Amino acid sequence: MTQPQLTRVTFTKNFGFRKELNKRVDAYFKSENIATRDNPAMYLKTFIIAAWVISAWTFTLFGPPQIWLKVIGCIVLGFGIAAVGFSVGHDANHGGYSSKKWVNNVLGSTYDVIGLSSYLWRYRHNFLHHTFTNILGHDVEIHGDGLVRMTPYMEHKWYHSFQHIFILSIYTVIPIYWSFADIHIILFKRKYHSHVVPTPKPLDMLILFGGKVIWLALFIGVPIAVGYNPIQVLVGFLITYMTYGFWICIVFMLAHVMDTAEFIQPDGKLEEIDDEWAIFQVRTTVDFAPNNHFLNWYLGGLNYQVIHHLFPHVCHIHYPKIAPILAELCEEYGVKYNVCPTFTAALVSNFRWLKYLGTTPNAEYKAPALVNN
């Protein structure tokens, strides 16, 4: 995918933060004599997740007939699909899984198989979200189609007053919404806000629509073919994808929609941000639960979201080792590195922020003073 030039938002400062960070991280990999990608631990993790999803799908369809076991199977499958999204597909679509482009492309297409266009995701997430993090009108992932107010710069609607109450139910339908919105975007709308989606190649279109067919065949067609009635299939599909949606949306929220993250809008018609891009990423993003070994494994490094935004092409297996390097540099430069110590603390921060924005129509946000250097 050819990405457009960054003409809409510019970052006016260069303190040398990014250059020094890259230098120290490169020195770490060199001193340890390890590669940033193609990691054996990641290969093993991919095998485990693939076995998880395949076995859960097989057990649910062909296992014992008891309904309660089918329900458990659907839930376990939903968490497995989320693991594909967190770890395998995410790294691959960022080019962080392997140094071989074809490997990243093949594994990145797992998104298409679970219902999400990898082509559109790379544009919406890799380019818009990672470049314009938490900037309303550019970062599609904090817009929420106006249903949820995630930034104080969004216009307040009456229903936002209840968003901290209904938000969890919204999470459950997001993946299904994305799956069908992909088709509308690629065939009709062709843009996110003012950003035009690059014209897809025939292969991109084949993967997008072929992925939809495989996805529907696996989760709708095959179950009906082996004897389940349409109502049973629909219920099983909803349990699976609502589980998946609930979890992935919570994890995303804990990275950016927090009362400790910053929401920055460009100044003036030139849309300039008076900071260095790398520091801007640290200010608008939050890490959480860095000492939770299970989450470190299961979330694919997304609880190290600050590290991920600065090094998306590095396999997430390495994020825990990069974090202390970033923390040290942030202290030297006077940049606040936001880390919630636990998953629970991150949840509280997220819900506190959503409630504040929902119940305070004229909510104002004043960012901390910029780094002095």
N, C-alpha and C positions, 0 to 999 in steps of 0.2 A: 504494500500500500504506500503510495506516495503522499506524504503529509504536506499540507499547505504551509506557506511561510507564516511565521508568527508576526502578523501585522496588527492584531487587535489589542494586545496588551504587551507593554514593554517594561522591563525591570531596569531601573536607571542607575543602580549602584553596583559596584564590584569591590568588595572588601578583601577578596582573596580567600574567602572562606571555602568555597568549593574546590579551588585549586589545592589548598592545603589538606583538605579532607581526602581528596583523591590520592594525593601523595602518600598520606599515612596509611590508607587502606591498601593501596598497591604494595607498600612496603610490608604490610602484614602478610599478604598472600605470597609475596616473594620469600619472606623469611621462613614461612611455614612450608614452602614448596608445594602449594596446593593450587588447583585451578578454581576459577570462580564459577565454572559450570561443569557439567559432565561428572557429577558426584555420585560415587557408589551408594552412599546412604540414600540419595534421591531415587536411584534405580530401585533399591529395595522398597522404599516407601511407595513408589508407583505400583510395584507388584502387589504389595499388601492392599492398597486401595482398590486396585482392579479386582483382586480376589474378593474383597469385601462386597463390592457392588454386584459382581456376577453371582456370587453365592447368595446374597440377599434377594436378588431378582429371581433366581432359580428356586430358592426355598419358598418364596411367597407364591410363585405360580404352581409349583409342583410338589410342595411339601405337604404336611398334614392338613386335613380339611377344616380343622377347627378355626372359626372366625377370629378368635382372639389371637391365634398364632399368625394369621394372615395380617392382622392389624400391626402386630409387633414387627413382622417382616417388612411391611410398608414403611414404618418409622425408621427401622434400621437402614433400609434402602435409601430413604431420604437423607439421612445423615451421611451415608456413603457418597451420594451424588454431591452433597455439599463438599465433601473431602476432595472430590475430583476438581470442583471449582476452586477451592482454596489453594490446592497444592499443584496438581499436575497441569491442568489447563491454564491456570494463572501464570505459573512460571514460563510455560511454553509460549503463551501468547505475548509475553514480554520479551521473549528471546533469552530468558534466563535459565532454561532447562539444559540446553546443549549448545555447543559452538557450531553444530551442524544445523543449517537452516531447515533442511527437510525434516529433521527430527522434531524441531519446534513446531513446524507446520502440521505434522501428523498428530502430535500430542495436543496441539492447540485446537484441533478440530474435534476433540472430545467435548468442547463446549457445544458444538453443533449437534452432537449426538444426544446431549442432555437438554437440548431445546433452545440454546442461546447462540445467536450468530457470532462466530469468532471474528468475522470480518468487521461487523459493526462495533463489536466490543472493543477491538483494537483501536478504532477511531475514537469512540466515545470515552473509553477508559484510559488507554495508553496516552492518547494525545490530549483530549480536552480535560479530563480529570487530573492527570498527572502534571499538565502544564499550568492549568488555571485553577488549582486546588482552592475550593471554598469561595470562588469568585462567582457571584450570581450572574447569570446570563452567558456564562462560558462553561462552567463546570456543571454538566447536565446532572450529575449524581447528587447534587444538593438542591436541585430544583423540585423534584418530586411531582412534576406537572401541576404545581400549585396546591396539591392536596395537603402537603405537610410543610410547615414553615420551619426551615432548618437554619436560616440566616436572618439576622435583624434587618437586612436590606430588602427582604421580600415583603410585599404588601400583605397586611394582616386581613384575614377573612374571619367571619364570625365562627366558622367551624374549627378554626385553629385553636380556639379555646378548649376544645376537647381532644386535641391531637395526642396528648400524653395518655389518654384513655383508650382511643381507638387504634393507636399506632401499631400495636402488636398484631391486630387482625389484618392490618394493611400489609405487613411483612409477608403473611402467608400466601398472598396472591401475586406478589411481585414477579416471580419467575414465569408464571403463566402469562401475565400481562406482557412481560418482555418478549416472550416467544412469538406472540401475535403482533406486537408493536414492531418487531424487526421487519416483518413483511410490509407493514404500512410505510415504514421509513424507507426501505430500499426501493419500493415500487412507486410511491407517491410523494411523500414529504421530502425526502432526500436531503434533509438537514436537521441539525440540532441547534435550536435557536438561530443565530445568524451564521453558523458554521456549516458549510455545504459538505455533505459526505462525498469523498472522492469516488469517482466513477468506478464501479467494480469491473473486473475482468470476467470473461465467461466462466473461468474456473471458480472464481469467487462466488458467482451466482449459483453454479452447480453445487458447490459445497454448502452454501446457505440453504437452498431448497432441498437438496439431497439429505442434508442433516435433519431438516424438519420431517421428511418422510421417514427416515430411520427412527427418529425420536418417537413419532406417533405409532410406528409399527411396533417398536419395543414395548411401549407402555399402554397402547390401546389395541393395536391389531393382533399381536400375539396372544394376549390374554383372552380376547374374544374368540380367536381361532381355536384355543385349547379348551373352550367350554364355559368360560365365565360369561354371565349375561351382562349387557351394557351398564346396568345400574351398579353391579359389583365392580366392574372395571372402572367406572367413573369414581366411585367411592375410594377404591384403592389408589387410583391416580391422584386424587385430591389429598389423601392422607400423605402420600409420598412427597408430593410437591409442596404442600403446605409446610411439612416438616423442613424440607430443604430451604424454602423461602424464609421461614421464621428465623433460621439460624444464620443464613448468609447476610440477611439485612441487619440483624443485631450486630454482627461483627463489623460490617461497614460503618454503621453508626458510631461504634466505639472508636473508630479511627479519626473521625473528623467532626461529627456533630456532638460537640462536648463543650462544657462551659470553660474548659481550659484551652481549647483551640481558638485560633483567631479567624475572623471573617473580614477579609480585606477587599475593598473595592478600589479600582483605579481612580486616580484624580484627573478631572478635566476631560475634555474631548479627545485628547491624545491617548487616554486610557493608560496612564503611567503609574507604576507602583514604585515608590521610593525605597527600594530595598534590593538586595541581591536575591536572585531566584532561589538559590539553595537555602538561604536563611528564611526566605518566605515559606519554603516547604516545611522547615522545622516549626515555624510559628503556627501553621495551619493544620498540623497533624499531631496525633497523639499515639504513643505506645502504651500498651497495657499488659498487665500480668506477665512481666518478663521472666519471673521465676517459676511459672506454672509449666512444668515439663510436658504435661499432656497437651495443653493448648499450644505450646511451642511446636509440637509435632502436628497436631490435628489442623491447626489454622494456617499451615503453610507459611508461617512467618508474618501473617497479617496482623498479629499483635505487636510486631515490630514495624508498624506502618511508616514511621519516619524513615527508618533505614531503607525500607522498600521504595519509598518515593525518591530517595537520593541514589539508590543503586538497584533499579528495577531489572537490570540485565545480569545481576548476580543471583545465583541460586539461593533461595531463602534458607537453606541449611546453614549458611554462614552468618546470618543476621545476628545471632547472639554474640558472636565474636566481634562484629563490627560496632555494635552498640556502645561499648566502653570507649572506643576510639572517638566516636561522635560526641559522647558525653564530655570527654576531656577537652575536645576542641570547642564545644559550645561554651564551656566554662571560661576558656581563654578569651573568647570573642564576646562574652557577655550576652549570649543568646540563651533563652530559656528553652530547655529540652523537656517537653512535657511527657511525663510517664506516670500513668496510674498504676499503683503497686499491685492491685488485684483486679480480677474480672468484676467482682461485686462493686468495687469503687468506681470502675468505669461505667457500669450500668447506672449507678446512682447519678453520676455526672451527666450522662446522656439524658436521662429522664428529667433531671432538674433543669437542663437547658431547654428541652422541648416544652416543658410546662411553662417556663419563663417566657419563651417566645410566643406561646399560644395564649397566655393570659395577660400579656403586656403588649397591647397593640402598638404603642409608641416606643417599644424597646429600643434603647440606644446602645451602641457598642463602641467603646473607646479602647483601641488597641494600646498595649504598652508601648513605651517609647522605643524607637528604633535603636539598634546597636550603635554605640559611639566608637568610632575607630578612625 
